[in-house]
């Protein structure tokens, strides 16, 4: 059976990118950057760390 691990939204407002990430472990958090590459990298790193530390 599948269950969602997290919800990720990427938005763009003028020249700023916003990522909203929500998970049971880390709760709701928001990232902002002028660079899409930078915001993607930060979200990936944070999610990797979060789910690696949650392993039994």
C-alpha positions as CSV (number, residue, x, y, z in Angstrom):
1,X,0.0,0.0,0.0
2,X,1.3,3.5,-0.9
3,X,1.2,6.4,1.5
4,X,2.4,10.0,0.8
5,X,5.7,10.9,2.5
6,X,5.6,14.6,1.8
7,X,3.9,17.3,-0.2
8,X,6.1,19.7,-2.2
9,X,5.0,22.9,-4.1
10,X,7.1,25.1,-6.2
11,X,5.9,28.6,-7.0
12,X,7.3,31.7,-8.7
13,X,6.5,35.2,-7.6
14,X,8.1,37.9,-9.8
15,X,11.8,36.9,-9.7
16,X,11.6,34.8,-6.5
17,X,11.1,31.1,-6.3
18,X,9.2,29.6,-3.3
19,X,9.2,26.0,-2.2
20,X,6.7,24.8,0.4
21,X,7.4,21.4,1.9
22,X,5.2,19.5,4.3
23,X,5.8,16.2,5.9
24,X,4.8,14.4,9.1
25,X,8.4,14.4,10.3
26,X,9.5,18.0,9.5
27,X,6.1,19.7,9.5
28,X,5.5,22.7,7.1
29,X,8.5,24.8,6.0
30,X,9.1,27.3,3.2
31,X,12.2,28.1,1.2
32,X,12.8,31.2,-0.9
33,X,15.5,32.0,-3.5
34,X,16.1,33.9,-6.6
35,X,17.6,30.8,-8.2
36,X,15.5,27.7,-9.0
37,X,18.5,25.5,-9.0
38,X,19.4,26.7,-5.5
39,X,16.0,26.1,-4.1
40,X,15.7,22.6,-5.7
41,X,19.1,21.7,-4.2
42,X,18.1,22.9,-0.7
43,X,14.8,21.0,-0.8
44,X,16.6,17.8,-2.0
45,X,19.3,18.0,0.7
46,X,16.8,18.6,3.5
47,X,14.4,15.8,2.4
48,X,17.3,13.4,2.2
49,X,18.5,14.2,5.7
50,X,15.0,14.1,7.0
51,X,14.2,10.6,5.7
52,X,17.6,9.1,6.3
53,X,17.3,10.1,10.0
54,X,13.8,8.5,10.1
55,X,15.0,5.1,9.1
56,X,14.5,2.4,11.7
